Amino acid sequence: MSRIREQGWIRTLTAVRAPSVRLVCFPHSGGSAFAFRDWAAALPPGVELLAVQYPGRGDRFGEDLVDDVAELAGHAVGELLRRPAAEQVLFGHSLGAMVAYETAVLLRDVGCEPVRLCPSACLPPGQMANRDVHRAPDREFWDSLLALGGIDPRIAEDMELRQMLTPALRSDLRAHATYRPGSTAASLSCPISCYHGAGDPLVDQSRLPRWGGVTSGEFRLRVRPGGHFHVTADVAELVSDILAPR
């Protein structure tokens, strides 16, 4: 598995000595691992919360960006395989859903397929709607991001801050736009729980059942209020649903 790398990619948000379940979260474009730290309070006992920290943000701000989903997933898998064995649930939001999916495929390839994959705010692999947004001029680019409702408008008004954040956002959106699953990727066996924010302008809800085509396991779709960034609404309910036994 030449795509697997090691060290520096996983942040432990709640440490558990011998976890019964490991919930691994993958952030959206421009997002940090610490976007999931509020989830800790919603976890039942015995669940370990991890999140992937992409380079170029948070405590990895000075590192080179990676604009390839398979490479992002490979790094994450390299670290996950070094941890003690536990049932793993993968949750990914927007770009993170693609990275989580690719991670599930790589884990499957070494006999460690997760017990559940949870894509959020994302069309199935290879079906991103607007593949050119990362190429848009700055004004159009930021207008598109602000329309999603997850970015404080004051950030866009601060030119220095905007210039600092733009490279990572463009890199992440490029990774999403150019990702294509491998020819053997569409054969997971784990169940998939897909999460959609009602009114999300980036995701056509009618196309989400196609996520069921990437697994032989059960598929279920949950629609929540909150649009593209529904993950910030009623975190306790979301985490409970992700971890609920089926």
ABEGO torsion letter per residue (X at the ends): XAABBBEGABBBABBBABBABBBBBBBBBGBBAAAAAAAAAABBBGBBBBBBBBBGBEAAAABBBBABAAAAAAAAAAAAAABBBBBBBBBBBEAAAAAAAAAAAAAAAAGABBABBBBBGBBBBGABABAAAAABBAAAAAAAAAAAGABBAAAAABAAAAAAAAAAAAAAAAAAAABBBBAAABABABBBBBBBBBGBAABBAAAAAAAAAABABBBBBBBBBGEAAAAABGAAAAAAAAABBX
